[in-house]
Amino acid sequence: MKGLILAGGSGTRLWPLSRSNFPKQFLRLDGEESFLQKTIRRNLEITDSLYIITNATYFHEVARQAKEISPELEANILLEPEKKNTAPAIALALQQIEGDDVFLVMPADHMIAPVDKYLEAICRAEVLALKGDLVTFGVRPSRPETGYGYLKAKDGRVEEFVEKPNLQTARSYLEDGNYFWNAGIFAFTKETFEREASLHAPELVDLPFSAMPDISIDYAIMEKSNCVAMVPLDLTWSDIGSWENVYEFLEKDGDQNVIHGDVLAHETTNSLIYAEKRLVSTIGLDQMMVIETDDVVLVAPREASQNVKEIVDKLTKMGKKEVSDHLTTNRPWGSYTVLMEGERYKIKRIEVKPKQKLSLQMHYHRSEHWVVVCGTATVTVGDKEHVIHEGESIFVPKSAMHRVENPGKVPLEIIEVQVGEYLGEDDIVRFEDVYGRLKEDEAFNVLKNNFS
């Protein structure tokens, strides 16, 4: 059996922690492994080979996190030419992966426990998939949840897919006993997928990727097919699609609070207080959530957690950068953090991992002044190479070809001061790059042309 992890989504309901350029699947809410890494680990046990499909924006973060679990996985990362929904992503992956094994398809950002029950359910699904069924998984509901879609199933066959219900309807589903939460996990052979797609969504097999509709596999195929089987999941499951789900899943203290970070919760109960950078203190809160990052604070009743997407939509229309980017951005060579910015200047803290180096590049609209805080830097400016130690600095003028490298064994920390009329990250012209970003761009264009 082959596994396919869908890791191209840009979840917004866990904003401000999840952002479009660093979405939910990469978060480490419990301080350990990310959602993506947990998904990789549990599915390595049951699949012969595991693939991850994502897009160019997330490729390097997917590769970095995947290699922490299994270095071989980097070769099994597939790229979508553009962001689309689950149906075209799956169709594209099946075109590129050889063989007609059973494919187990799952999101990258769900929480599942215990894993042994999950693996038992996958084995049952494989048997059904080999018989020609499209198999989906239904979680037996433990409460009248309005944030999930539902499946109505009887004798192992799906009779109906149901959208997110209101509270009264969700209560009736719970009492009925034949309704299950839709886990968004599927199993089928390539032959079955192509057969059912040809019947219900021929554009997924007849058209190039660029012409495929932006549609989920549920809408495109599963809801229309007459051969959908369901395997029940009698375990703890959550798509962690809201801060309320985070509260439900994480460990609580004696006051039924979920606390993360440097928090003083005084006379506070039944609340989620998540602090990333600063001390957060609360007094007299109940049933509330307070989410603090280095540039955003979100305060709301827990019951309003499903409405976070509305805030994100409004901020998007306002053009707020906090929707897409954190102040700290990961790169293949390390990371950078924006410390301060204003008109015509920006100050960053740059960390370069040992034995790593940035691309050879230049900027048309800004100059840069680098001060080494920790470590030793090898800096190329034009045709000259310089070794810069702690407390020393170097100036990089506009339009000068340059590169910084960490030749040492400890992280290199640099304070960078940018000055210029335009300071956007897209003012970079690359000439060489050891991480394959130039070749990646070329390969990505070839891939896009092949499927457009």
N, C-alpha and C positions, 0 to 999 in steps of 0.2 A: 504494500500500500504506500502511495506517495502522499505527502502532506503539502498543502498550499496555504501559507499564511498571508492574509490580506492586510498589508501595512501601509496603505496609501491614504487613509482617512485623516481629516483635519478636524477632529472633534472640538466643539466650542463650549459644551455645557460644563466642562471643568475649568473654564476660564476663571481667574487669570493665570492658573498654573499651566493649563493646556492652551497653546497658541498655534496659529496656523503653520508657523515655521518650526514648531517643536510641540507636536500634538500629544494627546493622551498616551498613546502606545509607548512613548519614550519615558514617561514619568516613573519615578521610584517612590511611590507614596509611602511605603513602609520602610524606606531607607535602604532597602536591599536591592533586589532585581526589579527591572522595569516590567511593565505589562508584557511587552514584546518578549523579553527574556524568559519570563515565566511561561509564555505560550510556547516558545521554542523548546524549553526544557521538558515540558510534559509531553510534547508531541514527538520528540526524538525517541521516546521509549516505544512508540507504537508504529512508526513509519520506517520504511526502508530508505527513503530519501525525502528530504524536506526542502521546500522552496519557499521563497518570500517574494511577493510582488509588491513593488512600491513605485515611487516616481523619482525623478532626478533631484528634487528638492530634499528628499529624505534619504537618498542613497547612502551617503557617508555615515550618517547616524545609524541607519539600519546595519550597515557593514560593521561599524565599530561595536555596537551592542551584540550583534550576532557572533562576532569573533571572540568575544569574552566567554561565550558558551561553547562554541565549536568553530575553530578556525576554518574548517572546510566549507562552512556555509556561505562564505563570501562569493564563491563561484556559483552559488544557486540563487543569487538575487536577480530577479527579473525587473525590468523597467517598463512602466507604461509611458508611451510617448506624450501623454497628457493626462491630467487627473480626470477620471470618470468614475462611475459607480461600480458596484460589485459584478454585475453581469458582464460588461465588456472586459473587466480585469481578469475574470475567470476564463472567458473565451480566449483572450490573448495568451494567457499562461498555458492553456491546454494546446494551443497551436505550437508552442515552443518546447513543450516537454514531451519526449517520446514515450511510447508505451501505452497500453490500455489497462493499466492497473486500476484499482479503486483509488480515487482521489478524495482525500479528506480535506475539506476547505473550511477555514475558520478565521474569524477576526483576530487581530493582534492584541486586543485591548480588553479581554475579559478575565474575570477572576473565577476560578473553579477549584473546588475542594470537596472531598479528598480526591487525589489524582487516581487512585486505584479504581474507584467507581467510574470515573470518566473513561479509563482505559477499557474497562469491561463493556461499557456502552459502545465504544468504538468497534470493538470486536463483533458485537451483535450487528452493528450497522454495516460492517464489511460483508457479512453473509448476505444481507438483503441487497446491497449494491451489486454484488456479483450475480444476483438473479435478475437484474435489470431495473431495479427501483431507483428513483431519486429518493434519497434518505435525508430527513431532517431530524432535528433533536428538539424535544420539548421538555422544559423544566417544570416539574410539578410545583404549582404556586403555593407559597406559604402565607400569602396575604393578598388583599385586593389591590394589586399594583396597577396604577394608571400610566406608568412610564414605559411599559413594555407592550410589544405586539403579542398576540396570542395565536395558538393553533387549536382548532377543535378536532380531536382525534377519537376514533373508536376502533377497537380491535386492531390497533397498530397502523391504521390508515388515516391520513389527514383528510378531513371532510371540508375544512374551511380555514382560511387565513383571516385573522381579524386585526384591525388597526387598534391603536392604543385607545382603550375605552374610558368612559367617565367612571367615577367612583362607584355609582350604583350598579352599572353594568359589570364592573370588575368584581363586585361582591357576588353578583349572580353567577359569574363564571366560576368563582371559588366554590360556591355551593353545588354547582352542577357536577363537577368532578371530571368532566371530559375536556376541559380547557387547560392548556399548558402555555407557559411563557415560551415565546419563540427565541431559541438560543442563537440563531443565526449561524449554525454549524451544519455542514452538508457533507454527504458522501455519495459518490456515483462514479461510474466508469466514464471514460471519454466517449465511448460509443453511445451510452445512454444520454449523456449531456447533449451530444450533437443531434441525436434523434429527436429529443424533446425540444431542443432549440429550433430545429428545422420545422417542427410542427407549430410552435407557439411564438418564436422570436427569430425568424429566419435571417434577420439582419445581423445576428450574432455569428452566423456561419458564412453568410454570402457577401458581407460587406467588409471593406478594410476598417481598421480600428478607428480611424478618424471619422468615419461615417456611422459608426455604431452609436446607438442612443445612450444617453446618460441615464441608466436605469438599473435598479437593483435586481438581483437574481430572483427574489421573491415575486416582484411585479412581472418580470419578463417571462419566467418559466414556471416557478413552483406553484403559484396560485392558479395556473391554467392547466397544469398537467393532471392526468388521471392515474398516475402511477407513483404517487408520493407516499412513502412509508415514514412512520415516526418512531424513533427510539426514545423512551422516556429517560430523563436524567434525574435520578433521585439523589441529589447532592446539593451543595451550596454553590449557587451560581449568581453572578451579577455582571452586567455589561458596564458597570461603573459609569453610567451615563449621566450622572448628576452628583452634586455634592451630598445629597441625601443618601445616595448609594454608598458613597465613601463613609459617611457616618455609620451606616448599618454594618459595613464590612469590617471596619477597624476596631481595635480593642478599646474599651471604655474604662474610665476610672470609677471610683465610688460614687461620684455625682452624675454618672452617666454622660460624662463629657469625653469626646475624642480630642486629645491634646497632642499637638505636634510642634516642636520647636521651643523657643524661649517664651513661655506663657505663664502669666499669673492670673488664674481664674478665681475671682473672689465672689462668693455667693452666686455662682454660675452653675446651671444644671442643664442636662440634656442638650448640650451644644457642641458644635464642632469649631474648635479654635486652631487654625493652621497658620503657624508663623514660620517664614523662611529666613528673614534677614534681621528683624528687629525684635525687641521685647514687646509683646502684646499683652496688655492688661485689660481685664473685663470686670465689671461690677454689676451684679443683679440681672444677668441675662438668663433666659430660659428659652429652649427651642430655637436657638439662633445659630448662625454660622458667620465666622469672621475669617476671611482668607487674606493673608498678607504676603506679598512678594516685594521685591526690591523697588518696584515702581508702581504698584497698584494695591489698593485695599478694597475688598468686597465685603459688605455687611448686609445681611438679609435674614429673614426668618427661614428656618430650614424648609418649611413647607413651600417656599417660593423658589427652591433650587432649580426646578424645571424651567424657570423663566430667565435663567442666566443667558440663554441664547438670544433673548430679546435685547438684552443689554449689549451683547456682542454685535448684533445687527445694527443697532443705533451707532455704536462706536465706529463700525466699519463705514457707515454712511458719512460720518464726521471725518473720516480719514485718519483716525488715531492709530499710530504705529504700535500701541500696546496690544492691539488685536493680534498682530502677527509675530512680533519679536519680543523676547526677553532682553534685558540689559546684557546678559551673558549669552554669547553665541558660541556653540561648539563648532570646531573645524577639524579636519583630519589630523592636523599638526598640533592641535591644542584647543585654545579658546581665547576669546577676547570679551572684555566687559567695558561697557560705556560708563565712565565715571561722571562725566559732565559734558554738556554741549550747549552751544549758543550760536548766534549768528556769526558765521565764518570761522568757528573753531569747534573742535571736539577732542576730548581727552579719553584715552582708553588704557586699560590694563591688559597687556597681552601675555599669555603664558604659552610657551613653546615646549612641548615634551622632549625629553632627551633623545638625541640623534634624529630629530625631525627638523624640517625646514619649510618655510613658506614658498609659494611660487615665485619665480623670477617675473617681476611685474613693473608697471609704471602707472602713474596717475596724471591726467591732463589738468585737473582743477585744484589740486592740493599739494602742499609740501608737508613733510613729516619730520618731527624731531623725536628721536628715541633716546631714552635714558634707561640704562640697565640697572635694575634694582637687585636682582639676584641671578647668579649664574654668569656664564660667559657667552657672548654672541659673536658669531662670524657674520659680518655684514658686507654685502657686495653693493657698491654704489657706482654705477657706470662700469668702467673696466678695472676698478680697484677693489681689493678685498681688505677689510679691516677686522681686527680682533678687539672687541669692546668688553671691558670688564665692569664689575660692580662700581657704580658711582660715575662711570664715564658715559659720554653721550656722542651722538652723531646726527648730522643733519642730512635729510634727503630732499633735494629740491624738486619742484614740479618737473614732470616729464623725464626724470632720471630713472633709468632701469635699475632696479634694486631687489635685494633679497636678504632675509635674515635666517640664520641657521643656528640650532643649538648643538654644538659639538660635544657637550659635556654629558655627565651622568645624573645631573639634577635638573629639575625644571628651570627654564629660563624665564624670568619675569622682566617685562619691559613696560615702562610708561611711555605712551605715544601721544604726542600733541600734534593734531592736524590743524592746518590753517589753509583756508582757501574759499573760493566763491561757491563751491559745490562739494559736499562731503558725503555723498551717498556711496553705499557699498558697491554700486554698479560702475563706479569710476575706477575700474581695474582692468588693465590690459595685460593678459598673461602671455608669457613667451615660453616658459618651461614650467612643468609641474610634476613632481615625483608621485603624486597621488592619482595620476591618470585623468585629471579633470579636463585636460585638452583632448586626450584620446576619448574620454568619456563623452565629451560634447560631440566629437566626430562620430563615434559609435551611436550615440543617441539620435543624431540626425539621420544616420543610415537606417536605424530601427524605425524611426518615424516615417521615413520614405517608404519602407517596406510594408508598413501597415496603414498607409494613407493613400 
